[in-house]
């Protein structure tokens, strides 16, 4: 392929040229590598699904054939209990099951972020919740983002399905609770008295999700040791989210700027509520997984980990929200200890 990002590209995967979503990527965004067998297969499968429904039937690559049974499904190093004696004493099969469940839960968390938070927020804007934002170009970009989010949902559902088939364990999504982020979002919406509070809560949570999800996906996207299908799924999703982050940041700035002081304060408060929910370790889900795998002493292990504040956050890179707050010009109006997180300069 040519190095020119915007030039038409011909290859056997895309005979009519590289799809628009794979062109014109921002500097530093990971690009599709046609020499990567796993990544190419994931793209061909997904693009093939869309193409077949629209026009002609195409063969799908068999992702199952690319699955490496000896590879873990999830990075052991980011388990909240990775160094706990109870976990270290488990037999290899139970540890493998926990890592597989961690991957299923990771996908479920991602799907919930798209379906319960991001797309509802984009829909609010498109449906006229903020009349001053009724702009044709904005609505088109939001509609495109919503299609992307559905596409990401398909990617992660496919990835979980491959894992279940190859591991031979049922591991149904519905055995897990709704993700911590989705639960907190719904709790805050339910506790809101006014419609504007509910709408700003959803917009704030979506903003945090879209500008912070890169840090979440990075946990797997760059890991060379885990299942290649899993890291490639995170990597491909990550690429789109760099673009979504820009859209969400601009949207948040414009909305915040046009609110009165009371609503501005509420929106900022919800941004930080969203951040706390998004970066937290989901112990409710982990307790459920301990029951599903049958880990003796698992609940006690999780209580030990939760008591250590250093293990309470899965994601520690808060660069996205820090940058947004700076762009809004409200650094002096928020009370948050940034020193306990990583912020890129």
Secondary structure, 3 states (H helix, E strand, C coil): CCCCCCCCCCCCCCCCCCCHHHCCCCCCCCCCCCCCHHHHHHHHHHHHHHHHHHCCCCCCCCHHHHCCCCCCCCCHHHCCCCCCHHHHCCCHHHHHHHHHHHHHHHHHHHHHHHHHHHHHHHHHHHCCCCHHHCCHHHHHHHHHHHHHHHHHHHHHHHHHHHHHHHHCCCCCHHHCCCCHHHHHHHHHHHHCCCHHHHHHHHHHHHHHHHHHHHHHHHHHHCCCCCCHHHHHHHHHHHHHHHHHHHHHHHHHHHHHHCCCHHHHHHHHHHHHHHHHHHHECCHHHHHHHHHHHCCCCHHHHHHHHHHCHHHCECCCECHHHHHHHHHHCCHHHCCCCHHHCECCC
